[in-house]
Amino acid sequence: MKPEPIFGMAALTARYDAFLVDQFGVLRSGRGPYPGAAEALSALKAAGKTVIILSNSGKRASENSRRLAQLGFDPASWDVFLTSGEVAWRMLAKEDGTAKTCMLISRDGDTSAIDGLGLTRTDSGEDAEVILLTASEGDLYPLSHYEALLTPAARRNVPCLCTNPDKVMLTRDGTSFGAGRIAELYQELGGTVRWIGKPYPDMYSIARELAGVPDGRICCVGDSIEHDIAGATEAGFASVLVTTGILAQATETERQRLFSEHGCTPDYILPKFLW
């Protein structure tokens, strides 16, 4: 089955009541917002739809909302901003027991993923009791940098929580390896990883509750076959593949190969997130 081509989100408003929209690669790139994306998001909300931004960002929801607003998106154009970082923070906040020593792997010195949790930070894999992997600086450091950081922790079987499963990330200069690739490296070193975010069930269970409509009236919009389309398929939601973001240069043959590789095909294909 081939996805149905559409050329704007307006084509789907009669079919669905809630839309789970990806952030990076759909609304914005590493450089800034895609032309027309802010207007399309506002139009979707104005059409009476529930709009949930569903992002594999290790940062918490409030920080992501603020960042999108600074890029020109109207905060009134979405109902909820749900990030994998927010899901993980809430999970950690519910844990009882003594505070743990945490190795936080983030970007630009960001600590929002653990602020308020009472965790003690360490930069050493020899001391860590848990690793929280929220982001990659793969545009600044090679993978070997992370291998050196993580090897001592892997030897000690320290558990890792990866809150950004994306294996490829968008940067100002193109793409680089994402936090998901670093988590894979940790597994290769013998460590154990708990994955939070798309395509894993935790995010979709919460999104389903927030949407409050039958599964058949929910549609996911994303640029990653491995994360957005696979996650939507597993959850039982419809999906739209937007061919910006990480697949911007992919040919039709390459997309078909990825559909086969990940065992999922989107219901629709959209060149850009426009109304």
N, C-alpha and C positions, 0 to 999 in steps of 0.2 A: 504494500500500500504506500503510495506516495503522498506527501503532505499537500494540502490544498493551498495554492498560492493566494495570498491576500496582500493588499497594498496600503492598508490602514486599519487601525483598531476599531474604527466605526463599523467595520464589517462584522464584528463579533458581539456587538452590544445586545442584539436580540437573542443571542444564544446563551449568554452567561451573565451571572449576577455578581460574581466576585472574581477579581483578577489579582494574582500573585505575581508581582513584577520584579524582575531582577534589577540590580543597580548598575554594577560595572558591566559594560558591554552592551547595555540596552539603553539606559538613561544617560550614561556618561562614559567617557574613556579615561585614560590616565592623564589626558590634557585638559579635559573639561566636558561640559554637557554636549550631547549630540544636538545638532540643529533640529528644532521642532519637537524635541522630546518633552520639554517642560509643558508646552502647549498641549501635546497629546495626553499627557497625564492629567492635566486640568480638565480637558474635555471628557475624559473617561469618568472622572469624578462627577462632573456636571451632568453626565448622562444618568446619574443615580446609582452608579456601581460602587461596590465596596472595593477599595484599593488597598492592598497590603504590599508594601515593598519587602521582598524576601531576599536577604543578602547574606552571602558567605563572607561577612566582615567580622573579624575578631574584635572590633570595637563595639561598644554598647550602642543601643538604639538612639539615645539622645544625641550622641556625638555625630552619628551618621545623618540624623535629621538636620542638625545644625549645618553640617557640611553641604548637604544638598540645597538648603535654603540659601547659603552663601553663593551657590552656583546659579541662582536664579529660579529655582523651583519653588512653587508656592506650597508651603506646608499644609495648606487646606486641601491639596490635591491628593493626599493619601490619608487613610484612616489609622493605619498602624505601620510602624517601621519595625520589622522583626529581623534581627540579626542573629547569626550563630553565636556571636560574642555575648549577646544579651541572654540567650538560652543557657549558655555555659555559666555565666555569672549567677543566674538564678539557681542553677543546679548546685553550684559551689556554696552559695549562701544558705542553702537548706541543709548542708552537711553538718552534722553534729561532731563534737570531739575537739581535740586540741588543734590549734592553728598549725598549718603545715609550712615547711620551707619550700618555696616555689622558685623554679627557674622559669622566668617569663621570657619568651622569645617573641618580640613584637617589632614595631617599625617606628623609627623616629623617636625612640625613647618613650613611647606611649605606655602608660600604666593603667589606663582606664579599665582594662579587663579584670584587674584585681583590686582596684580602689574600693575600700570599704569592707573587704573580706577578712581582714586580720591576718593575711598571709605574710610570712617573712620572705623577702626576696634574697636570692643568691645567684651569682653568675657561674657557679661551679657545679658541674655534674656530680662531683664527689659528695656534695652536701644536700643536693635536692631530694625532696621526698615526693614531689610531683612536678611535671613539666607542663606548662601552659603555652601552647604554640598558637599564636594568634595572627601572625603575619610574617612575610618574607622581606628581606632586603637583598633579594637575588640580583637586583640591578647594581648593587654596591659590593657584594661579596660573592665568591664562588661557593659551590656546594661543599667543598672541602672545609670551608670555615665552619659550617654547621656540623660537619662530621667530627671535627675536633672538639666542639662544644658538647656534643651529645654522646660520644663514645663512652666516657666514664659513667654516665647515667644508665646507658643501655647495659653495661656490664653488671650494674647493681639492680637491674630489673625495675627501674623507676617508672611508674605509669605516666603516660603522656596523654593529655587532652588536646586534640587539635580542633580549634574552633573556626578554621578557615580551610576547608578541604580542597579548595581550588589548586590544581597543580600547575596552572599557568596563570600569570597575572599580567594585567596591562600596566605599562609604565609610560612615562612621557616620551620614551624613545622606542616603544614597541612592546615586546613581551619578554618576560623572564620567568624563572621557576617560582612557583608560589609556595605558600605554607604547606599545602598538601603534598608537594614533592619532598619537603623537608620531613614531614611525618612518615612518608614512605621510606625515606633514608633511615629514620629511626627504627622502623620495622626491619629493614635490611641489616641493621646493626644488632638485632636481637631484642629490641625493645617492644613494648606493647602500646598500642594507640587506641584510644576511644575517639571516634569521629563524631563531631557535632556539626550539623549544617546540611546543605543539599549535597547529595541525594538521600541522606539518611532520614529515618522516620521521625525523629524528635521534632524537627522543624515543621514538617507537614502536619503532624498531629496538632500542634499548637495553632498553625495557620488555619486548619479545618475548623477548630473551635472558634477562632476569631471571625472567620468568614460567616459562619452561622447559616449556611445554605447547603442543599444537597450536593454531594460530590460531583454530580453531572452538570452542575451550574457553576463550577469553579474552573478557571483557566489560568495556567501558568505561562509566563512570558520570560524567555531567557535566551542567552547566546551560547550556552554550553550544553552539548548533547550529553556529556558524561554526568553533569550535575543537574541542570534545570530540566532537561527532557526526561532523563532516566528517573529523577526523583518524582516528577509529575506522573509518569507512567506507573510507577510502583504505588503511588498514593491513590491512583484511580482518577486523576484529574486530566482534563484536556491540556494541550500544550501548544505554544507558538515558538518556533525557532526564529530568532531575529539574527540576520546574517551580518551584523556588525560585530564588534568585539573580537573574541579570539578566533572566530571563523571568517573574518573579513576577507582573507585571501584564499579561502578554501574553494576548490572546484566542486561541481556537482558530484563527480566521482568520489572525491574525498569525503564529502558529507555522507554519501551512501555507504561508504566503508565504515564510517563512524556509527551510523545507524545500526549496521550489522554487528559491529564490535561490541556495542553497548546494549544490544537487544531491545532497541526502542526507536520509534519513529514519531516525530511530532505530528499533530493533527493539521497544523498550518505552518506556512513559512512566510516570513515578512522581511523585506529588504532592510527597512529601517523602522524604528519605533515612531510612527507618525499617526496622526488621526485620520 
